[in-house]
Amino acid sequence: MRILIDKAMKQYLNIILAIMAFLWTAQPAAATSSHGDGEPINPKEIIFEHLGDGYGWEVPFNHHKRIPLPIIVFGSDGLHIFSSSRLADGKEYRDGDAIFRIAPKDSPYHGKVVEITDGVESRPLDISVTKNVLALFISVIVVIAMVVSVLRFHKRNGMRAPRKGVGAIESLIVFIYDGVIRATLGDKARKFAPYLLTVFFFIFTMNILGLIVVFPGGANLTGNIAVTLVLAICTFIATNLFGTKHYWKEIFWPDVPLWLKFPLPIMPLIEIFGMFTKPAALTVRLFANMMGGHMIVLVLTLLIFIFSAMSTWAGGGTTVISVLFSIFMLIIDVLVSFIQAYVFTMLSTIFISLAQVHEHHHEEAEGTVQEA
């Protein structure tokens, strides 16, 4: 057994050394290619181009080419639908009497589709299927497929325990439901479980797809604050729409000394402010953690080209270190993808449970504290 382990370790070591040697010898060519067209590398532009949205999906290892997506805009003369490939490489596209293009860097609408009228740019109503929009649709389809696979298995096999992929999905469902939702909400768990489980699997799926380089992965959805804000607003609505009378009483007339409520409503203002800080915390927490993970990997990759411009030896050494650290960070990001989905679901569950407290529960809790 020990001999087999030693042989396996030697094989893995040889593979790693071969990869390092390949990267070292390939480095001078990568350094001289710069940005593919002889222009110096702009790290800030590259990072935000990868992390941002776009009207096409980048082709792996060749970001000058993109998979075209449909552009749908309402211009000055009505609806226009055409492929984003017509606007590639700064080209203008005439559709009837309207002229469209992607706004250049010096434009206030940089990166967006604009309509040109008498040489003046204007922003049409844009409902295009961008990279992030398509990635959202793909994530929804993946989540539905996972849930339906569990449903179909139990319809065919009753209460038998599933295995392989379906078993892993069901294990996650049981883990989140028993460990988070039911443990926090008690008898209200079945009411809010569909929403909370959907949130968990939706965020987890978006996080994992964002780590995949090739299509349909690579879209930084949870690193987009608009996406995390919408998810937080959904929790905000679920919390306050189904809040009990006692919950609203504690917001507008909390159980504190009268001088804190009248004539200056100090505590009610603090409670109302707290209603909005909760979704803000959910938004920023998920956005910052996922954006940071993607940015670290991009920075580590760009260090290869930055040091290559100084010296071939510096570039070769940086290549080995950057690749190893990038692989390590991607492995960590897989764990972070699960943790962030779990934390968002857990905090949403806690916020909802705080709005489900009834008056007699509040009195029992106060009595317990007094007895203690």
Salt bridges, closest charged atoms under 4 A:
GLU45 OE1 - LYS105 NZ 3.05
GLU49 OE2 - ARG66 NH2 3.09
GLU58 OE2 - ARG66 NH1 3.42
GLU58 OE1 - LYS131 NZ 3.22
ASP77 OD1 - HIS80 NE2 2.57
GLU92 OE2 - ARG101 NH1 3.62
ASP95 OD2 - HIS80 ND1 2.80
GLU121 OE2 - ARG101 NH2 2.64
ASP126 OD2 - ARG123 NH1 3.41
GLU170 OE1 - HIS154 NE2 2.22
ASP178 OD1 - ARG182 NH2 3.08
GLU250 OE2 - HIS246 NE2 3.85
GLU250 OE2 - LYS249 NZ 3.57
GLU366 OE2 - HIS362 NE2 3.06
